[in-house]
Amino acid sequence: MQPFNLTHLNNTSDIKSLSSIEGARFIAGGTNLIDLMKLQVETPVELVDLSDWQDERSITEHDEHFRVGAMVTNTELANYASKTVGLSLLSQALLSGATVQLRNRATTAGNLLQRTRCYYFYDTAKPCNKREPGSGCTAIDSVNRIHAIFGTSENCIATHPSDMAVAMMALDAQVELITPNGETKTLPLRNFYCKPGATPHIENCLKEGELITAVILPKRAAGTQYYHKVRDRSSYAFALVSVAAGLVLQNNKVEKLSLGFGGVGTVPWYPATAIEALTGAQLTEANIEKALDAELASAKVYGSNNFKPQLLRNTLHKVLRALAEHQRTYPQHEGALYEN
């Protein structure tokens, strides 16, 4: 690991002075960045330690939303969400994503900002446009079983690894940011991530010195919720395919559908086409297939990951069948939560 300087952020008012340090990286739980530094994938000359930042360590409930501070740990958020109507999806995703030890360290903002687990990104002996722009993408013509089928480009097919972000995408989360001059701004999580295109090293819309301060989760009728994750082993592996879903049915017609896909996109994937196709339609196998046909029209496979479109089909069918059956069994159960 290369030598680096360490400074500390104690409160939000310090951001302006610390953000001006050239080449600095913010570090919270360190569950991803420290690994990258050990492998020389990232070599920041300055780290700004957020562990003493007390301003954003709480979850607060408001009339129309929940506000989750950036420094809330994944354990704290999972526990809160498990007891809160409308947030079960988030708890299910977090509990499927990592060991207790990692959840105790990992933070809300850090989870959103974690980098890909692409084999070639971590191997500095292999070309990787995300790690070294212009060097090439080894994954495209190599083993790419875990790689993306949505949002890819000729420069990168790396998959975004976060389970939490997929659930938050389905729950219409917004990201609250603070700029170096102290200005606060909010944007939908769906607009936060950048597809690789010609610049795969640019992964989100954060500008130099900007910092996530919170995630805003609107209160709404999210319906019966289910996060289902398909992986190579049950012991906290990354998703090959995951589906985050919230469903409200009325006479077997889809009144409201919330969806997010994981393990298949270069960003946490929001399947807008499938949602539009199913909303207002009867929830039948045929209609689910039509919606998937429309969504998968933009998908591209690369060899080792040719199985992913069919696996996504099977997973979405399973999730929606389970949610529908649960609502039919408990037709008067407002906000019923389906636990994985």
Secondary structure, DSSP 8 states (H G I E B T S, - for coil): ----EEEE--SGGGHHHHTTSTTEEEESS-TTHHHHHHTTS---SEEEE-TT--TT--EEE-SSEEEEETT-BHHHHHHHHHTSTT-HHHHHHHHHHS-HHHHHH-BHHHHHH-----HHHH-TTS-BTTTSTTS-BGGGGS--TT--SBS-BTTB------HHHHHHHHTT-EEEEE-TTS-EEEEEGGGTB---TT-TT--BS--TT-EEEEEEEE-----EEEEEEE-SSTTT---SEEEEEEEEEETTEEEEEEEEEESSBSS-B--HHHHHHHTTSB--HHHHHHHHHHHHTT----STTTTHHHHHHHHHHHHHHHHHHHHHHSTT-TT-----
